[in-house]
Structures are given as structure tokens and as C-alpha cells.
Amino acid sequence: MTNVLERNNVKVLGEGEKTIIFGHGFGCSQSMWRFIVPFFEEKYRIVLFDYVGSGKSDLKEYDPEKYNTLYGYSSDLVEIIEELQLNSIIFIGHSVSSMIGMLASIQYPTYFDKLIMIGPSPRYLNEGDSYFGGFNKSDVTELLDMMEMNFGGWASFMSLVAMNNPEKPKLAEELEKSFHAVDAEITRQFAEVTFLSDHRRDLAKTTVPILILQCSDDSIVPIEVGEYLHRHLKNSTLRLMTAKGHYPHLSHPEETALIINEYLMLS
């Protein structure tokens, strides 16, 4: 029988009756939240974890068929919540984790009190004049091909583009190391699942209150995507950040924590 807490390298810390679960983005791990956690651990119980195939998760549990859609990851999130006997949680998800959390909340809405999405996107690919996601299909194909042919080159390129904080080079270096930290084939499959997924139709099914944090000058998720989400998530709040790049919890943790705390206090 699978040990859920070991499978996902679950860590529980902090104090408080309310629980915050942090879900990391593609190519990352729970360590990416280390600048944010101190802003919340005195008031909240904190749950950190790694998706299977990321961080220090149990790689023996990786099933390419299960994790060929975001539903495989959302089912693991639900199992973590059930294993810890939680309900009415606050889920803070970065990037693709925002959609993973949303899918779990649609299936089990009572498990969730609020969703906080940092740099979310329901669809990364453009579709003519009807939708702007930021990437053409050819862009994604080239990225996936590059991952297969020259993973090191891809990791170096993507870390600089996604972080987009050249004045803080150590953050891009950390992200590049994170990309290298796990199996390249698993990382490529997660990239394919992430960039080719389309969960726009699921937005209308979401009932949990949502905060959308949209970074300025985000090369992965343009502002148009944040505005699209806000229009289609009926119980959402959109905050445009001064932070640049796709990782504000690393590059601008104070601003990120301030906006989240303001939302939690007012809602």
C-alpha cells in the first residue's frame, strides 16, 4: 500500500487552526517556498510536498500513464489532504499547480476554503484571435524537442527566461539546478502535460473563492491570461504585481506574502 506522505515527501510545520498547502510549479520542489513560509507559519499550519517526479518525492511511484494529465497530480493532492484529515484548506499553487489545485477543488469543494493562484494559466497555447495564451504550438514543440536533444541547454535557457530577474542571477541558477535535480524524461513529460493542457472549460465549474496573482512582464503567462481567468472564474480577485518574471515567491517574497495576507484578512 502506498505511503502517501513518503511518496510526496510531505512536511508539516507551523501553528494555527487553518491550514495552508503550498503546491510548487513545474520543474520545482517545495524548497521554492522557503522565502514565503516564514510569513505564515506563526498563524497557520503549513503543509509542503513534492509532486511525484519532483524534488525528493519517491520516483518509484512515478507512473507515466497516471501523470499524463493534470488529474494524476490532483488526485495525489486529494490523497494528501485525506491522509492528514484536512478540510477547508487554503491552497496556494504556483503556475501549473494552480490548475491542479482547481481540479481538486472541483472534485472535493469542501476540502478547500480558498485557492490562491500565482502565475496561473488554463491554456498556454494561442488559438487564433479567440484566445491568447502566450505560446504558439511551434514554440512548445521546439521547447520539447530541445529538452529531448539538449536538456542542459534547455534548462539554462528556460531558467533565465522564466525567472526574468537578471539583477538576481542566483535565482536563475537555482531554477536551473532544480530542472536538473530529477529525471529528464519525467521533467519532459511534465512539461508536455503542462504546456499542452487546456482547462478553460473547467473554470466555470469552480466554486471556491480565488485570488489570482498576475506578475508584470511574465514571459510564461502574459497579463491577458490573468485577465481571462478573472473574467471566467466567477468568485475571483485579480491582483497585478509589480514583480517581474514567473517566480515572485522567489524574486519578490515580501510583495507576494503581503498581497496574500491582505486577501486572507479581508475575505
Salt bridges, closest charged atoms under 4 A:
ASP58 OD1 - LYS60 NZ 3.22
ASP76 OD1 - ARG7 NH2 3.36
ASP76 OD1 - LYS66 NZ 2.67
GLU79 OE1 - ARG7 NH1 2.81
ASP113 OD2 - LYS18 NZ 3.15
ASP113 OD2 - LYS114 NZ 2.87
GLU127 OE2 - ARG123 NH2 3.40
GLU127 OE2 - ARG200 NH2 2.83
GLU148 OE1 - ARG188 NE 3.30
GLU174 OE2 - ARG34 NH1 2.74
GLU192 OE1 - ARG188 NH1 2.99
ASP198 OD2 - ARG123 NE 3.72
ASP198 OD2 - ARG200 NH2 2.74
ASP202 OD2 - HIS199 ND1 2.83
ASP202 OD1 - LYS205 NZ 3.01
ASP218 OD2 - HIS246 ND1 2.85
GLU262 OE1 - ARG239 NH1 3.22
